[in-house]
Amino acid sequence: MRTLDDLGDLDGKRVFVRVDFNVPMDGDVITDDARIRAALPTLEELRRRGARLLLAAHLGRPKDREPELSLAPVAARLGELLDTDVTLLADLDEPVPDDHVVMLENVRYEPGETKDDPELARRYAALADAYVDDAFGAAHRAHASTHAIAKLLPSAAGLLLQREVETLQGILADPRRPLVAIVGGAKVTDKIGVLEAFLDTADTIVIGGAMCFPFFKAQGHEVGASLCEEEGLEPARRILERGGDKLQLPVDLVCGESFSADTPVTPVDGIDVPDGLMGLDVGPRTAQAASEVIASAGTVFWNGPMGAFELEPFAAGTRAVAEAVAKASGTTVVGGGDSAAALRQFGVEDQVSHLSTGGGASLELIEGKTLPGVEVLS
């Protein structure tokens, strides 16, 4: 993969930089600027080398030029972080001002962006002398600003994209042993590729969250009113058959009558969920077992919470895993928005080796899939 060093002299050149600034918003207020801060090393390095920046990013999935999805608040926040003015270019047809940092308006306002439109890519490329992709969170999409443009200009990966790819590929290629994969979340079908990849490489696979219920149902256990996708039963059976002793499923649960912080809490010392209840967290024995295997790991990969951690009565399992990952002496890699949110919620986001900025992209890379935004830079 080509890196910034392959671009040569950038002094005075305009560099089109694709960044992932798809940040959570409350109205026009950014509620978490982690993705903006993650891009700063690349932007600062390019500025140090004399480049003038033309930034491109998306926000949400606009169907039209929806004002609430404007990047104006993002440009303002980036200006604060870089301590410089960031000019927002409202229309792609406007002349690009000769400012040091310019940001295009939401690229998904352009109809051809998500279609990888060659003509739109040519319009992008006409504005710059070189291209840098630092948007790992969008690297699994072949869009005009992540794929087609890279064929038209001298192009390279930014520091963030480079680190993401090297770290995640390294987990599979040459991990410190033992390798422990913690996979949670709602659906087996969302993570089946990751589970199958780790069956070949991991020493232990810890499974939590609602995705454990198809495994339990496949084993003949009662799941009550728990979220249990029928489509996940057959994949769960395949994983059970192949996984053997590698799989570490919950042994106790915390249940409630509804998905609510006010629901009566019912601990269950076992994995059969009583009628009328739903499993909303793993129990203390499960959390302890997960913490112990994490503590002895050489490498940990975590994607997906152990339960409904956003509800305080059902946060203990995810909290235990987050704190164990933070304390682990091995290499710790965390991917996925929910896992990252859990780290922040429990105050340990700065205590892991690598916090991935790309949920879907990180999973696809672990699965061994080719990411269009990475392949085009190779």
N, C-alpha and C positions, 0 to 999 in steps of 0.2 A: 504494500500500500504506500502510495506516495505521501510524503510528509512535507511540512513547511520548509524543511531544508532543501527540498527538490525544486522550490520555486525560484531560488536565486535572489538576485537583487530586486527589492521591492520599493526602493526609495522613490517617492513621488508617484507610484503607481496606484491605480484604483483597484481594490480587491473586493470582489463580490463575496461576502461571507454569509453562508446559510447557517443560521443559528436556530436553536429550539427555545423559543420564548413563549411557548404555549402554556402560560402560567395560570393558576386559578385566580379568578376575579370575583369580587363582590361589588357589583355595579362597575364603577371605574376605579376601584381600589384593588391593588394587587395584594392577595392574602398570603402569598408565599413566593419570594423572588429567588428561590434556590436555583432554578434553571438559568436565570439571568446571571447570577454570580458564578455558576459553573463555566460560563463562556468567557469570563474575564481574562484568564491566562492567555487564551488564544488572541483575543482582541488587543490586549496589552503588548503581546509579543509582536504582532503585526504593526502596531503603532510605533513600537521601539525601532522597527526596521524601516520606518519612514513611509509606510503604506497609508493611503487614505481609504477609509472603510465605507463600503456600501452594504448595509446589512439587510438580510431578508429573513422573514419569519412568518409563521401563521399563528392564528389565535382562533380556536374553536373550529366549527364547520359552517361558515356562513353560506347561506343560499343566495345572498345578494350582498350589496355593500352595506351590511348592517352596522350602524354607528356604534352599537354596544360592543362590537368586536374589533374596533379600531385599536391599533397599536400605540396610540398616543400616550396612554399611561405607561406603557412599557418603555417607550423612548425617553420619557421623562425620568423614569427610575434608572435606566441605564446611564443617562447623563449624570445623575447623582453619583453612581458607583464609579464612573470613569472620571468624574470631576471635569467634565467638558460638555459643551453643547452638542446635542444629538438632534439633527434636523430630520423631521418626518416628511418624506416625499409622498404627497397625497395621491398622486396619479403617475403611473408609469410613463406616460407620454410627456410629462414635464421635464425640462432640462434638469440634470443633476447638478445641484450647486457645488461649488468648489470648496465645500467644507470638509473638515477632517473626518467627521463621522456623520453619515447620512443613513437613515433607515427607510426602506420602502414600506408603504402601507401593506397591511395583511395580504400576503401573496395569494391566499385563497379567495380574495375578491376577484382574482383573474380567472375567467371561466376555463382556461386551458391548463391551469396549474396542476390539478390532480389527474389530468389526462396525459401528463408528460408531453405536452404539446411542443413540437420542435420549433414552431414559429414563435411561441412565447419564450422559449429558451434562447432563441436568437435575439429577441428584444432585450432579455436580461444580459446576454453576453456582450451586446453592443455598448453596454454601460460601463464595462470594466476591462481590466488588463489581465486579471487572473481570478481564479475561483478557489475558495476554501470552504469545505463542508465541515462544520462542527456540530451539526444537528443529529446526534446519534438517535434521539427519540423519533426521528423521521427517516432514518436510514433504511428501514424495511419497506419504504414506499418509493416507487418509481414515479416521481413527480418532476415537473419542469425545473424546479429550483433545487432538487436533490439528485437529479440523474441526467436529464438531457443537456443541461448547461455545462456539466462537467466534461462533455465530449467536445465542447467548442472553445474552451480556454485552457491555458496551463492550469492544472488543478491538483489539489492535495487535500489531505485530511488535516483538520485542526488538532490541537493538542488534546482536547476532550474526546473527540471521536477516536483518535489514535489510542488513547489510554483505555477507553471502553472496549475496543475490539481486542487489544492485546491482553487485557485482564480477563475477559470472558473466555476467549479462546484458550488462554493459559490454564483455566480451570479444568478443561477437558483434556488438553494436550499433556500437561505436566504438573499436576497439583501436588502440593505437599500432602502426604497421607497421615491419617485417614481423611478422606474427602466425605463430608457430611452435607447432604442436600436436604433443606427444609422446604417443603412445598405445601402451601396452604391456599386458601381462597375458596371460592364458591363452587367451581365446576371442574370435574375431572377432564371434560372435553377441552377446556381451555389449556390444560397443562399436560395432556397426554404425551405430546412430543417431548417435553422436558423430562417427564418421568421415564420414558423409554430411553432417552439419552443417558440419564443417570443410572439406569439399570446396568448399563455397560461400563460406567466409569466410577460411580460412587461406591463407598464402603457401607454407608448407611443412608437410607432415605426416610426422613421423618415426615409423616403426612398429618395435616391438621385442617381446621376449617370445615366448612360444610362439605367439601369434596371428600371427606372421609365416609360420608353416609352411603354413597354407592358401593364402597368397599364392604361396609357392614351388611348392607342389604344383599350383596352378592354372596356373603358368607351365611346368610339365613337369619340375621339379626333383625329385630324390630327397630324402625327408625322414627316411629310416631309421626308427628307433623313436621319433622325436620325437612329442610330444603334438600331434596334428593333427586337429581336429574335422571330420568329414565335412560337418556342417551349415554349416561356415564357408566351404566351397569356392565356392559360388555367390555369396554376398555378397562374397567376396574378388575374384572375377572382375569383379563390377560396379564395385567400387572401383578395380580396376586399369584398367578401361576408361575411367572418368571421371577418374581421378586424374592421369594423365599425369606431367608433370615435377614435380607437387606432392609426389608420394610419394617418401619416402626410406626404402627397405628396407635391411636388413642386407646387407653385402657379404662378411662373414666371420663365423665362429661359433666357439664353444668347446663341445665335446661331451664326453659321458661315457657310460659303459655303463649307469648307473642313476642315479636321483635320490638321490644320496648324496654327502656331503662326502668319503667315502673312495674314490669311484670313480676310476679312472685318467682323467686329463684329456687330451683330444685336441684341440688347436687345428686348425681347418679353414680354410684360406685360400680361401674360396669359400662357396657356399651349398648345395651338395649334401652331404647327410649320409650317411656310409658305413653300410652294413648293420650292425645290431647296436648302433649308437650313437644317442644322442638329443642334440639341440641344447639346451643349458642356459644359454647366455649369448650375447650378441653378442660379436664379436671386437674387437680393438684398433682396426682401421681404421674399423669401424662406429662405435665409441665416439668416435673422434677427429672423424669427420664430423659426428656429432650435436652434439658439444661446440662445433664451429665455427659451426654454424647457430644454436645457442642463443646464443652470444656476440654475434652480430650482430642478434638479435631485438629488436623494440620491445616485444613482448608474448609471453610463453611460457605455455602451458597444458600441464601434465603430469599424466597419469593412467595409471598402470600401469608396473611395473618392466620392465627390459630382459631380465631372466633370473631365475634362481633365486638371488636375492641373499642369501637366508637361509643358503645354503651358500657358505662362504668362497671355494672355488675358482671359483665362478661368480658372484661379486659385482662383478667389475670393471666390467662394462658399466653396471649400475645406479649404481655409485659414481661413474663418470665423468659420467653425466647429472645426478645429484644435485649434484655439485660444480659442474658447469657452470651449472645453474639457480641455485645459490646465488651464484655470481660474476657472473651476468648483470646488465647495467646497465638492462635493460628491466623492465617490470612482469612479475612471475612469480607464477603462480597454480598451486597444486598441489592435486589432489583425489584421493580414494581412499585407503583404509586402507593398502594396500601401499606406495604412494608416500610417504605420511606416515611409515610405519614405516621406509622407506629413509632419509628425511631424518634421522630420529632416530638410526638406526644409524650414519650417517656424520657425525653431529654438526653438521648444518647446518640444523636445523628452524627456527631463528630468523633465517635469512638469506634468506627468500622474502617477497614482498610480501603474499601471502595463502595461508594453508594452510586449505583447506576442511575442515569437520567432517562433511560429508555425502558419502558415496560415491555411492550410488544417486541421491540427490536432486540432486547436482551434475551427474551425467551426464544426468539427465532434463531439467534446466533448460537445459543446453547443447544438447540435442536439440531444444529448443523446445516440450517438453511442458508442460502446465499442472500445477502442483503444488497439490493440494487444500488443503494447509495454508497456502499463499501466497494462492491465489485467494480464500479465505474472508475474508482480511484486506484485500481490495481494495475 
